[in-house]
Amino acid sequence: MDATPLEWICRKQLTPEITVHVLAKGQNLMLCWIQMKKGTQLPVHDHPHEQVSYVVSGRVRWEIEGRHCDGRAGTAVSFPPNQRHGCLVLEDCVIVDAFTPLRQDYLDGAEVQTQASG
């Protein structure tokens, strides 16, 4: 099964293991489709953005403020601004992330879709 969304605004390959598709954005909110490969370690980090993550498929182990919890398909987690978090990808996964304000780093240098790919 191809986990790539049919329509997206822009796409950015963050690492060989992590691809971000920006699905929609407003003035202060963006919705992203994140594909990550098994074994990927997203280091513990923080950012000024509020984030809500929904696991569409696969499984991750979140690290949130030093605590660990598993995220499997159908589960969600929220991160307030500046909360320390990271994850280990236990199975290839797709996560839908919402961010406010916009993640400009996901937009800068991204490939822009010129037409629907489906």
Secondary structure, 3 states (H helix, E strand, C coil): CCCCCCCCCEEEEEECCEEEEEEEECCCCEEEEEEECCCCEEEEECCCCEEEEEEEEEEEEEEECCEEEEEECCCEEEECCCCCEEEEEEEEEEEEEEEECCCHHHHCCCEECCCCCC
